Amino acid sequence: MSKSNKTTIISLGIVIATFLLALLFLKGESLGITKTDSELPYVKSLFSTDSVHTLDIVIKEDDFNSMLSNAIDKEYVNCNVVIDNNNVNNVAIRTKGNSSLSSVSNSDSNRYSFKIEFDHYEDGKTYMGLDKLVLNNIIQDNTYLKDYLSYQMMNYFDVDSPLSSFIWITVNGKDWGLYLAVEAIEDSFMSRTYGKDTGNLYKPDSMNMVGGREVKFNEEDLEKNEEGIRGNLDNNPDLKSEFENRLKEGDFIGPRGGMNRGASDVALLYSDDEFSSYANIFENAKTEITDRDKSRLIATLKQLSTGENLEEILDIDEVLRYFVVHNYLLNFDSYTGSMMHNYYLYEYDGRLSMIAWDYNLAFGAFSMGAGRDGDISISTAMVNYPIDSPVLGATLEDRPMLGQLLSNEEYLKKYHELFSQFILNYFESGIFEEEFDKALKLISPYVEKDPTAFVDYDDFIKASSQLKEFSLLRGESIQGQLSGEIPSTEEGQNMDSANLIDASHINLTEMGSNNFGGNRGVQKENFNFQIEEETIEGDKNENMENETAKLQKNVGFKNLNEVENPEINGEMQNNFLREDKFKVEEFKEEGEANLNEPEKGEEVPQAPGNFPGGDGTFPDDFQGFKGEVESQDYSNEIFLLLGSVLILIIGLIVAKKFKIHR
């Protein structure tokens, strides 16, 4: 054989071997190489649910009070934070919310929800991989549990949803209150949920109670629902008064079940191919989008409107799972209500899925008197709300993301199968009651001493008891609907209500509703960072021991004073009563002017902590984490790549030696 022919054969062999390895590299999963989730450290640390976490906001007094006084502006201010005894310096905090922000602003409370952005001033800075943290003030929820339980259910049933945990907040060491820490739907969430290769993220919304911009309303829908909303408001005089006042002020207009209506793009309805017709989607994009992205989404909505080949444009399993849990939860301050907000839309290569968000008004709290002509109580109507007509103030045709699935016989069957699976595995198995009791035991002592709570402790205990019963009855009703014993449509229940589960003894308003209430909270005045002298002076240790003993008795903590440094992939031990909270005077002694008379350009006072690196960054030897990756953290990919390179090198050596010997 000639030299050239042998060289050609060797070269061809190298090319084929390299191609096969590259194919294995790219398509390894289909050939048996499985994927595993390489968890970001914050998943098991900040969002562990075995304890109440701690957060101290270290901030200049003037900056904090200015932020509260101008809460509507939602402007970031500089601060340091100490999370579970780990210090992160130079981060940003601001108020957050929409209707809830307006409610607090118009009240005598300063208990706002907050957002902490770790990378606001320094690109790439995170807390254990988390780029932004949401702190929900648990408004309109006397149980403290609705948002938390909703996210627990969503995550249990493999729905794309944020992580959450309870967190005790202090400001410069002074108690502020019990909040819910929630993973923001941003880069860290996207990486954790979708891995390296992510698509586009949107938060469709046409509502802005604190600022507002003109949106196009569907007048026919408004007229259709006007009588219903006014009639149902009669059942709630306080809410009716609030609604009438805001209606006069032009803050919002809406039908039964909501206060904003008619933005068809937020409902994911296709209208035409003009970008401007979908402004409420595109202007609320959370990722950078191009005209090509816009055209692709519009094309997807157009196909959705036809109901054809839905598997091409929807992540069927994820969307059905989302609506199973969502429809159990009865959150009408959402896509299935008149407000049409509080959800995220994820699009990847023309396929859509839903991301859960904001469930403080779940469990029928946004029903606004949805009983049928007064023949049954609102609570009974909510417990039995039909799973096949799960919208309020709208029709399924108005909500194509859900309506097209339920109008398809194949997907309706799968929806029922998933619902049965959810009820069986989460409720009949006892998981719900176990999770509920665990959470209630965990937070009760904190609610009791929450200085800014919107609800009294006795009302909290009563409300949480009703929530547990409501939840179990809701599961019982859905079982009946799936078996055919109870009608699963609105029309069917209107014709036959004989077998509906009676829940008339449950008071939805006492559980918390969209009527802002509560007779407690931080008064609207400048926050005083001074702690009582008896706490700082001689009684400090005694007070600490008393509080520790009390919490050990109620919650079962072994030692609340033990604080262990977190391991990157390990569990973190948290404590509520950190010694740091009693060191505000030490901060002031070291830099009195920093807290009382901040000067322009002066840095925020430093906070104690032991987070690796001291500034919220990881140590030099930390390798980082990136969502969903190949088995053994890219090890398969690395081995395949190295194998390809090795074969190429061997081939070149063989070819070279062959040439020399000839």
C-alpha positions as CSV (number, residue, x, y, z in Angstrom):
1,M,0.0,0.0,0.0
2,S,1.3,3.4,-0.9
3,K,2.4,5.9,1.7
4,S,-0.4,8.3,0.8
5,N,-3.1,5.6,1.1
6,K,-2.0,4.6,4.5
7,T,-1.8,8.2,5.7
8,T,-5.4,8.7,4.4
9,I,-6.6,5.6,6.2
10,I,-5.0,6.7,9.5
11,S,-6.4,10.3,9.1
12,L,-9.9,8.9,8.3
13,G,-9.7,6.7,11.4
14,I,-8.8,9.6,13.6
15,V,-11.7,11.7,12.2
16,I,-14.2,8.9,12.7
17,A,-13.1,8.2,16.3
18,T,-13.1,11.9,17.1
19,F,-16.6,12.3,15.6
20,L,-17.9,9.3,17.6
21,L,-16.5,10.8,20.8
22,A,-18.0,14.2,20.0
23,L,-21.4,12.6,19.4
24,L,-21.1,10.9,22.8
25,F,-20.1,14.2,24.3
26,L,-23.2,16.0,22.9
27,K,-25.8,13.2,23.1
28,G,-24.5,11.3,26.1
29,E,-27.9,11.6,28.0
30,S,-29.7,9.6,25.2
31,L,-27.0,6.9,25.4
32,G,-27.4,6.4,29.2
33,I,-25.3,9.2,30.7
34,T,-27.6,10.8,33.2
35,K,-27.8,14.3,34.4
36,T,-27.6,15.3,38.1
37,D,-28.3,18.6,39.8
38,S,-25.2,20.2,41.2
39,E,-26.9,22.3,43.8
40,L,-25.9,25.9,44.5
41,P,-24.8,26.2,48.1
42,Y,-27.7,28.6,49.0
43,V,-30.2,25.8,48.3
44,K,-29.3,23.8,51.4
45,S,-28.2,26.7,53.5
46,L,-30.5,29.7,53.2
47,F,-33.5,27.7,52.0
48,S,-33.3,24.8,54.4
49,T,-36.6,24.6,56.2
50,D,-35.5,23.0,59.5
51,S,-35.0,26.3,61.2
52,V,-35.8,30.0,61.1
53,H,-32.9,31.8,59.5
54,T,-31.6,35.2,60.6
55,L,-30.8,38.4,58.7
56,D,-29.4,41.5,60.2
57,I,-29.5,44.6,57.9
58,V,-26.6,46.9,58.8
59,I,-27.4,50.3,57.4
60,K,-27.1,54.0,58.1
61,E,-30.0,55.2,60.1
62,D,-30.8,58.0,57.7
63,D,-30.6,55.7,54.7
64,F,-33.0,53.2,56.2
65,N,-35.6,55.8,57.3
66,S,-35.3,57.6,53.9
67,M,-36.0,54.3,52.2
68,L,-39.1,53.7,54.3
69,S,-40.3,57.3,53.8
70,N,-40.0,57.0,50.1
71,A,-41.0,53.4,49.8
72,I,-43.2,54.0,46.7
73,D,-40.0,55.0,44.7
74,K,-38.5,51.6,45.3
75,E,-34.9,53.0,45.1
76,Y,-32.0,50.9,46.2
77,V,-29.8,52.0,49.1
78,N,-26.5,50.6,50.2
79,C,-26.1,48.3,53.2
80,N,-24.3,45.3,54.6
81,V,-26.2,42.1,55.6
82,V,-25.5,39.3,58.0
83,I,-27.3,36.1,57.0
84,D,-27.1,33.2,59.4
85,N,-24.0,34.8,60.9
86,N,-22.4,35.2,57.5
87,N,-21.4,38.7,56.5
88,V,-21.9,40.1,53.0
89,N,-20.8,43.7,52.5
90,N,-21.8,46.4,50.0
91,V,-25.1,45.1,48.8
92,A,-28.3,46.9,47.9
93,I,-31.8,46.9,49.4
94,R,-35.1,48.4,48.4
95,T,-38.8,48.1,49.1
96,K,-40.9,45.9,46.8
97,G,-44.4,45.1,45.9
98,N,-47.4,46.6,44.0
99,S,-50.8,46.6,45.6
100,S,-49.2,45.3,48.9
101,L,-46.7,48.2,48.8
102,S,-49.6,50.6,48.4
103,S,-51.5,49.0,51.2
104,V,-48.6,49.4,53.6
105,S,-47.8,52.9,52.4
106,N,-51.4,54.0,53.0
107,S,-51.4,52.4,56.5
108,D,-49.7,53.3,59.8
109,S,-47.2,50.5,59.3
110,N,-43.6,50.5,57.9
111,R,-43.5,46.7,57.5
112,Y,-42.6,46.7,53.8
113,S,-41.4,43.8,51.7
114,F,-37.8,44.1,50.6
115,K,-35.4,43.0,47.9
116,I,-31.7,42.5,48.5
117,E,-29.5,42.6,45.4
118,F,-26.1,41.1,46.1
119,D,-24.6,42.1,42.7
120,H,-26.0,45.6,42.5
121,Y,-22.6,47.3,43.2
122,E,-20.2,44.5,42.3
123,D,-20.8,42.3,39.3
124,G,-20.8,38.7,40.1
125,K,-21.2,39.0,43.8
126,T,-23.6,36.5,45.3
127,Y,-24.6,35.0,48.6
128,M,-23.6,31.3,48.2
129,G,-24.5,31.6,44.6
130,L,-27.7,33.6,45.1
131,D,-27.9,36.9,43.2
132,K,-31.1,38.4,44.6
133,L,-33.2,37.7,47.7
134,V,-36.8,38.6,48.2
135,L,-38.1,39.3,51.7
136,N,-41.9,39.0,51.9
137,N,-43.7,40.8,54.7
138,I,-46.5,38.2,54.8
139,I,-49.2,40.8,54.4
140,Q,-52.9,39.8,54.1
141,D,-52.0,36.4,55.6
142,N,-53.0,35.9,59.2
143,T,-51.6,32.3,59.0
144,Y,-48.1,33.3,57.9
145,L,-48.1,30.1,56.0
146,K,-49.9,30.5,52.6
147,D,-47.0,31.6,50.5
148,Y,-44.6,29.1,52.2
149,L,-47.0,26.1,51.8
150,S,-47.7,27.0,48.2
151,Y,-44.1,27.0,47.3
152,Q,-43.5,23.8,49.2
153,M,-46.3,22.1,47.2
154,M,-45.1,23.5,43.9
155,N,-41.5,22.2,44.5
156,Y,-42.8,18.9,45.8
157,F,-44.7,18.3,42.5
158,D,-41.8,19.4,40.3
159,V,-43.2,22.7,39.2
160,D,-40.8,25.4,38.3
161,S,-41.0,27.6,41.4
162,P,-38.7,29.5,43.8
163,L,-37.4,28.2,47.1
164,S,-38.5,29.7,50.4
165,S,-37.8,29.7,54.1
166,F,-38.7,31.7,57.1
167,I,-36.3,34.4,58.3
168,W,-36.1,36.6,61.3
169,I,-35.0,40.1,60.4
170,T,-33.2,42.6,62.6
171,V,-32.1,46.1,61.6
172,N,-28.7,47.1,63.1
173,G,-29.4,44.4,65.7
174,K,-32.9,45.5,66.6
175,D,-35.8,43.1,66.0
176,W,-37.9,43.9,62.9
177,G,-40.0,40.8,62.4
178,L,-40.6,37.4,60.9
179,Y,-40.5,37.4,57.0
180,L,-40.5,34.8,54.3
181,A,-37.2,34.6,52.4
182,V,-37.9,33.8,48.7
183,E,-35.5,33.0,45.9
184,A,-35.8,35.7,43.3
185,I,-36.7,34.6,39.8
186,E,-33.5,35.8,38.2
187,D,-30.1,34.5,37.1
188,S,-29.5,32.1,40.0
189,F,-33.0,30.6,39.7
190,M,-32.6,30.2,36.0
191,S,-29.3,28.5,36.4
192,R,-30.6,26.2,39.1
193,T,-33.8,25.3,37.3
194,Y,-32.8,25.2,33.6
195,G,-29.0,24.8,33.7
196,K,-26.4,26.4,31.4
197,D,-28.5,26.9,28.3
198,T,-31.4,29.1,29.3
199,G,-34.2,30.8,27.3
200,N,-36.1,34.0,27.8
201,L,-38.0,35.0,30.9
202,Y,-41.0,37.3,31.1
203,K,-43.3,38.6,33.9
204,P,-46.4,39.6,32.0
205,D,-48.2,42.3,33.9
206,S,-50.5,45.3,33.1
207,M,-51.1,46.4,36.7
208,N,-49.2,49.1,38.5
209,M,-51.0,50.4,41.5
210,V,-48.0,52.5,42.7
211,G,-47.3,54.2,39.5
212,G,-49.4,53.1,36.7
213,R,-49.3,53.4,32.9
214,E,-52.1,53.2,30.4
215,V,-53.2,49.8,29.3
216,K,-55.8,48.7,26.8
217,F,-58.8,47.2,28.5
218,N,-61.4,44.9,27.1
219,E,-64.6,46.9,27.6
220,E,-66.9,43.9,27.0
221,D,-65.2,42.1,29.9
222,L,-65.5,45.1,32.1
223,E,-69.2,45.4,31.5
224,K,-69.8,41.7,31.9
225,N,-68.2,41.7,35.3
226,E,-69.0,45.1,36.8
227,E,-72.3,43.9,38.4
228,G,-70.6,40.9,39.8
229,I,-67.7,42.7,41.5
230,R,-70.0,45.3,43.1
231,G,-72.3,42.7,44.3
232,N,-69.6,40.7,45.9
233,L,-67.9,43.7,47.4
234,D,-71.1,44.1,49.5
235,N,-70.0,41.1,51.4
236,N,-66.9,42.9,52.5
237,P,-67.7,46.5,53.6
238,D,-64.0,47.4,54.3
239,L,-62.8,46.2,51.0
240,K,-65.8,47.8,49.3
241,S,-64.8,51.2,50.8
242,E,-61.2,50.7,49.7
243,F,-62.3,49.7,46.2
244,E,-64.7,52.7,45.9
245,N,-62.0,55.1,47.1
246,R,-59.4,53.8,44.6
247,L,-62.0,53.7,41.8
248,K,-62.7,57.4,42.3
249,E,-58.9,58.1,42.3
250,G,-58.5,56.2,39.1
251,D,-56.1,53.8,40.6
252,F,-57.7,50.7,39.1
253,I,-60.7,49.4,37.4
254,G,-61.8,45.8,37.4
255,P,-64.4,43.1,37.6
256,R,-65.3,40.4,40.1
257,G,-62.3,38.9,41.6
258,G,-59.8,41.6,40.6
259,M,-59.0,45.2,40.0
260,N,-57.4,45.2,36.6
261,R,-58.8,43.6,33.5
262,G,-58.7,43.3,29.8
263,A,-55.0,43.3,28.8
264,S,-55.2,40.4,26.4
265,D,-51.4,40.0,26.0
266,V,-51.1,39.3,29.7
267,A,-53.8,36.6,29.3
268,L,-51.5,35.2,26.5
269,L,-54.2,35.8,23.9
270,Y,-53.0,36.2,20.3
271,S,-54.3,39.4,18.6
272,D,-52.0,40.2,15.7
273,D,-48.4,40.2,14.7
274,E,-47.5,43.7,16.0
275,F,-44.9,44.0,18.7
276,S,-46.9,46.8,20.3
277,S,-49.8,44.5,21.0
278,Y,-47.7,42.6,23.4
279,A,-46.1,45.5,25.3
280,N,-47.2,44.1,28.7
281,I,-45.1,41.0,28.0
282,F,-42.1,42.5,26.1
283,E,-41.7,45.5,28.4
284,N,-41.6,43.1,31.3
285,A,-38.9,40.8,29.9
286,K,-36.4,39.8,32.6
287,T,-33.8,38.7,30.0
288,E,-32.5,40.6,27.1
289,I,-34.7,39.9,24.0
290,T,-34.4,40.7,20.3
291,D,-36.9,41.3,17.6
292,R,-36.4,37.7,16.6
293,D,-37.3,36.6,20.2
294,K,-40.5,38.7,20.0
295,S,-41.5,37.3,16.7
296,R,-41.0,33.7,17.9
297,L,-43.1,34.3,21.0
298,I,-45.9,35.9,19.0
299,A,-45.8,32.9,16.6
300,T,-46.1,30.6,19.7
301,L,-49.1,32.5,21.0
302,K,-50.7,32.3,17.5
303,Q,-50.3,28.6,17.5
304,L,-51.6,28.4,21.1
305,S,-54.8,30.2,19.9
306,T,-55.5,27.4,17.5
307,G,-55.0,24.6,20.0
308,E,-53.1,22.5,17.4
309,N,-49.9,20.6,18.1
310,L,-49.7,22.0,21.6
311,E,-46.7,19.7,22.4
312,E,-44.7,21.8,20.0
313,I,-45.2,25.0,21.9
314,L,-45.8,24.0,25.5
315,D,-43.8,22.0,28.0
316,I,-47.0,19.9,28.5
317,D,-46.0,18.1,31.7
318,E,-44.6,21.2,33.5
319,V,-47.6,23.4,32.6
320,L,-50.1,20.8,33.6
321,R,-48.3,20.2,36.9
322,Y,-48.3,24.0,37.5
323,F,-52.0,24.2,37.0
324,V,-52.7,21.2,39.1
325,V,-51.1,22.7,42.2
326,H,-52.2,26.3,41.3
327,N,-55.8,25.2,40.9
328,Y,-55.7,23.4,44.2
329,L,-54.4,26.5,45.8
330,L,-57.2,28.8,44.6
331,N,-55.0,31.9,43.9
332,F,-57.1,34.2,41.9
333,D,-54.7,37.1,42.2
334,S,-53.0,35.4,39.2
335,Y,-53.4,34.2,35.7
336,T,-56.6,32.4,36.5
337,G,-58.2,35.5,38.0
338,S,-59.1,38.9,36.7
339,M,-55.8,40.4,37.7
340,M,-53.9,38.2,35.3
341,H,-50.5,38.7,36.9
342,N,-48.2,37.1,39.5
343,Y,-46.8,34.5,37.2
344,Y,-43.6,34.2,35.2
345,L,-43.5,32.9,31.6
346,Y,-40.5,31.0,30.4
347,E,-39.8,30.5,26.7
348,Y,-37.1,28.3,25.2
349,D,-36.9,27.6,21.5
350,G,-40.6,28.4,21.0
351,R,-41.8,26.2,24.0
352,L,-43.6,27.8,27.0
353,S,-43.8,26.9,30.6
354,M,-45.1,28.7,33.7
355,I,-43.2,29.7,36.9
356,A,-45.1,30.0,40.2
357,W,-45.0,33.4,42.0
358,D,-46.7,35.2,44.9
359,Y,-49.3,33.1,46.7
360,N,-50.0,35.1,49.8
361,L,-53.6,35.4,48.6
362,A,-54.0,31.7,47.9
363,F,-56.6,29.4,49.6
364,G,-59.5,31.5,48.4
365,A,-58.3,34.8,49.9
366,F,-58.9,36.7,46.6
367,S,-62.4,35.2,46.2
368,M,-64.2,38.5,46.9
369,G,-67.5,36.8,47.6
370,A,-67.5,34.2,44.9
371,G,-70.5,32.2,46.3
372,R,-73.3,31.5,43.8
373,D,-76.2,33.8,44.5
374,G,-75.9,33.3,48.2
375,D,-77.0,29.7,48.2
376,I,-73.8,28.5,49.7
377,S,-71.1,30.2,51.8
378,I,-68.0,31.6,50.3
379,S,-65.8,29.1,52.1
380,T,-67.9,26.2,50.9
381,A,-67.7,27.6,47.3
382,M,-63.9,27.9,47.6
383,V,-63.3,24.4,49.1
384,N,-65.4,22.9,46.2
385,Y,-64.2,25.2,43.5
386,P,-64.4,23.2,40.3
387,I,-61.1,21.9,39.0
388,D,-62.4,21.9,35.4
389,S,-63.7,25.5,35.6
390,P,-60.8,26.9,37.7
391,V,-61.0,30.6,36.7
392,L,-62.7,33.5,38.4
393,G,-64.0,36.6,36.6
394,A,-63.1,35.0,33.2
395,T,-63.7,32.0,31.0
396,L,-61.3,29.3,29.9
397,E,-61.4,30.8,26.4
398,D,-59.9,34.0,28.0
399,R,-57.0,32.0,29.4
400,P,-55.7,29.9,26.5
401,M,-52.6,28.5,28.3
402,L,-55.0,26.6,30.5
403,G,-58.2,26.6,28.3
404,Q,-56.5,24.9,25.3
405,L,-55.2,22.1,27.5
406,L,-58.5,21.4,29.2
407,S,-60.4,21.4,25.9
408,N,-58.1,18.7,24.6
409,E,-59.3,15.3,25.7
410,E,-55.9,13.7,25.9
411,Y,-54.5,16.5,28.1
412,L,-57.6,16.8,30.2
413,K,-57.2,13.1,31.1
414,K,-53.5,13.7,31.9
415,Y,-54.5,16.7,34.0
416,H,-56.9,14.5,36.0
417,E,-54.3,11.8,36.4
418,L,-51.7,14.3,37.7
419,F,-54.3,15.8,40.1
420,S,-55.1,12.4,41.5
421,Q,-51.4,11.7,41.9
422,F,-50.9,15.0,43.7
423,I,-53.8,14.5,46.1
424,L,-52.9,10.9,46.8
425,N,-49.1,11.4,47.4
426,Y,-49.2,14.7,49.2
427,F,-52.5,14.7,51.2
428,E,-53.6,11.1,51.7
429,S,-50.0,10.1,52.5
430,G,-50.0,12.6,55.4
431,I,-47.1,14.6,54.0
432,F,-49.2,17.8,54.1
433,E,-50.2,17.5,57.7
434,E,-46.6,16.7,58.7
435,E,-45.2,19.7,56.8
436,F,-47.9,22.0,58.1
437,D,-47.4,20.9,61.8
438,K,-43.7,21.2,61.4
439,A,-43.9,24.8,60.0
440,L,-46.4,25.9,62.6
441,K,-44.3,24.6,65.5
442,L,-41.2,26.3,63.9
443,I,-42.6,29.8,63.5
444,S,-45.1,30.1,66.4
445,P,-42.6,31.5,69.0
446,Y,-41.4,34.0,66.4
447,V,-44.9,35.2,65.5
448,E,-45.7,35.6,69.2
449,K,-42.8,38.1,69.6
450,D,-43.0,39.7,66.1
451,P,-42.9,43.5,66.8
452,T,-44.3,44.5,63.4
453,A,-46.8,41.7,62.8
454,F,-50.0,42.5,61.0
455,V,-51.9,40.1,63.2
456,D,-52.2,39.3,66.9
457,Y,-50.8,36.0,68.1
458,D,-54.1,34.6,69.1
459,D,-55.6,35.4,65.7
460,F,-52.6,33.7,64.1
461,I,-53.2,30.5,66.0
462,K,-56.9,30.6,65.1
463,A,-56.2,31.4,61.4
464,S,-53.6,28.7,61.0
465,S,-56.0,26.1,62.5
466,Q,-58.6,27.1,59.9
467,L,-56.1,27.0,57.1
468,K,-55.2,23.4,57.9
469,E,-58.8,22.3,57.9
470,F,-59.6,24.3,54.8
471,S,-56.6,22.6,53.0
472,L,-57.7,19.1,54.0
473,L,-61.3,19.7,53.0
474,R,-60.1,21.1,49.6
475,G,-58.3,17.8,49.0
476,E,-61.4,15.8,50.0
477,S,-63.5,17.8,47.5
478,I,-61.0,17.3,44.7
479,Q,-61.0,13.6,45.3
480,G,-64.8,13.7,45.0
481,Q,-64.6,15.7,41.8
482,L,-62.1,13.3,40.3
483,S,-64.3,10.3,41.1
484,G,-67.4,12.0,39.8
485,E,-69.2,12.2,43.1
486,I,-68.9,16.0,43.0
487,P,-69.3,18.0,39.8
488,S,-66.0,19.3,38.5
489,T,-67.4,22.2,36.5
490,E,-69.2,25.4,37.4
491,E,-72.2,24.4,35.4
492,G,-72.4,21.0,37.0
493,Q,-72.1,22.4,40.6
494,N,-74.8,25.0,39.8
495,M,-77.1,22.2,38.8
496,D,-76.2,19.8,41.6
497,S,-74.7,21.0,44.9
498,A,-76.0,18.1,47.0
499,N,-72.6,16.5,47.6
500,L,-70.5,19.6,48.1
501,I,-68.2,19.5,51.1
502,D,-69.6,21.8,53.8
503,A,-67.0,24.4,54.9
504,S,-69.4,27.1,56.1
505,H,-67.8,27.1,59.6
506,I,-64.5,28.3,58.1
507,N,-64.0,32.1,57.9
508,L,-61.8,33.0,55.0
509,T,-61.4,36.6,56.2
510,E,-60.0,35.4,59.5
511,M,-57.4,33.5,57.6
512,G,-56.4,36.7,55.8
513,S,-57.7,38.3,52.7
514,N,-57.1,41.0,50.1
515,N,-58.6,43.4,52.6
516,F,-55.5,44.9,54.2
517,G,-56.0,44.6,58.0
518,G,-54.2,43.9,61.2
519,N,-53.9,46.2,64.2
520,R,-50.2,45.8,64.7
521,G,-47.1,47.0,63.0
522,V,-44.2,49.5,63.0
523,Q,-45.7,53.0,63.2
524,K,-44.8,55.4,60.4
525,E,-42.0,57.2,62.1
526,N,-38.3,57.2,61.9
527,F,-37.0,53.8,63.1
528,N,-35.1,54.1,66.4
529,F,-32.0,51.8,66.4
530,Q,-31.6,52.1,70.2
531,I,-32.2,48.9,72.2
532,E,-33.6,49.1,75.7
533,E,-30.9,49.6,78.3
534,E,-31.9,46.5,80.3
535,T,-31.2,44.4,77.2
536,I,-27.8,45.9,76.7
537,E,-26.8,46.1,80.3
538,G,-26.8,43.6,83.2
539,D,-29.9,41.7,82.3
540,K,-28.6,40.8,78.9
541,N,-27.4,37.3,79.8
542,E,-30.5,36.6,81.8
543,N,-32.8,37.7,79.0
544,M,-30.9,35.5,76.6
545,E,-31.2,32.5,78.8
546,N,-34.9,33.0,79.3
547,E,-35.6,33.4,75.6
548,T,-33.4,30.4,74.8
549,A,-35.2,28.2,77.3
550,K,-38.6,29.4,76.0
551,L,-37.7,28.6,72.4
552,Q,-36.1,25.3,73.3
553,K,-39.4,24.3,75.0
554,N,-41.7,25.4,72.2
555,V,-39.6,24.5,69.2
556,G,-37.3,21.8,70.4
557,F,-34.0,23.4,69.5
558,K,-31.1,21.8,71.3
559,N,-28.9,24.9,71.6
560,L,-29.9,28.2,70.0
561,N,-26.5,29.8,70.8
562,E,-24.5,27.3,68.7
563,V,-23.5,28.7,65.4
564,E,-21.5,26.6,63.0
565,N,-19.8,27.9,59.9
566,P,-21.5,26.6,56.8
567,E,-19.8,24.1,54.5
568,I,-20.2,24.8,50.8
569,N,-22.2,21.6,50.3
570,G,-23.2,20.9,53.8
571,E,-26.0,21.8,56.2
572,M,-25.9,25.1,58.0
573,Q,-26.9,25.4,61.7
574,N,-28.7,28.6,62.3
575,N,-29.7,30.4,65.5
576,F,-32.3,33.0,66.2
577,L,-30.8,34.8,69.1
578,R,-27.3,35.6,67.9
579,E,-25.1,37.4,70.3
580,D,-24.5,39.9,67.5
581,K,-27.9,41.4,68.0
582,F,-26.8,42.8,71.3
583,K,-23.7,44.5,69.9
584,V,-25.3,47.5,68.4
585,E,-23.7,49.7,71.0
586,E,-20.3,48.3,70.0
587,F,-20.9,49.4,66.5
588,K,-21.8,52.8,67.7
589,E,-18.8,53.1,69.9
590,E,-16.5,52.2,67.0
591,G,-18.2,54.6,64.6
592,E,-20.9,56.8,66.2
593,A,-21.0,59.1,63.2
594,N,-21.7,56.3,60.8
595,L,-25.1,55.6,62.3
596,N,-26.2,58.9,63.5
597,E,-24.6,61.5,61.2
598,P,-23.7,59.7,58.0
599,E,-21.5,61.9,55.7
600,K,-21.6,61.8,51.9
601,G,-19.3,59.2,50.5
602,E,-18.9,57.4,53.8
603,E,-19.1,53.6,53.8
604,V,-21.9,51.7,55.5
605,P,-20.9,50.4,59.0
606,Q,-19.4,46.9,58.9
607,A,-21.2,43.9,60.3
608,P,-19.7,40.9,62.0
609,G,-19.7,37.6,60.2
610,N,-17.6,34.7,58.9
611,F,-18.6,34.2,55.3
612,P,-15.7,32.9,53.2
613,G,-13.7,35.8,52.0
614,G,-15.4,38.3,54.3
615,D,-17.1,40.2,51.5
616,G,-19.7,37.8,50.3
617,T,-17.5,36.2,47.7
618,F,-16.2,32.6,47.6
619,P,-12.7,31.6,48.4
620,D,-10.1,31.4,45.6
621,D,-10.3,27.6,45.5
622,F,-14.1,27.5,45.2
623,Q,-15.0,26.0,41.9
624,G,-18.5,27.4,41.5
625,F,-21.8,25.8,40.6
626,K,-24.0,25.9,37.5
627,G,-27.4,24.5,37.7
628,E,-28.1,21.3,35.8
629,V,-24.9,19.7,34.6
630,E,-23.7,16.4,33.3
631,S,-23.1,13.5,35.7
632,Q,-20.3,14.2,38.3
633,D,-20.2,17.9,37.6
634,Y,-19.1,17.8,34.0
635,S,-16.7,14.9,34.6
636,N,-18.2,12.9,31.8
637,E,-17.8,15.8,29.4
638,I,-14.2,16.4,30.5
639,F,-13.3,12.7,30.1
640,L,-14.8,12.6,26.7
641,L,-13.1,15.7,25.6
642,L,-9.8,14.6,26.9
643,G,-10.3,11.2,25.2
644,S,-10.9,12.9,21.9
645,V,-7.8,15.0,22.3
646,L,-5.7,11.9,23.3
647,I,-6.9,10.0,20.2
648,L,-6.0,12.9,18.0
649,I,-2.5,13.1,19.5
650,I,-1.9,9.4,19.2
651,G,-3.0,9.5,15.6
652,L,-0.7,12.3,14.8
653,I,2.2,10.5,16.5
654,V,1.5,7.3,14.5
655,A,1.3,9.2,11.3
656,K,4.6,11.0,12.0
657,K,6.4,7.7,12.9
658,F,5.0,6.1,9.8
659,K,6.4,8.9,7.7
660,I,9.8,8.6,9.3
661,H,10.1,4.8,8.9
662,R,9.2,5.1,5.2
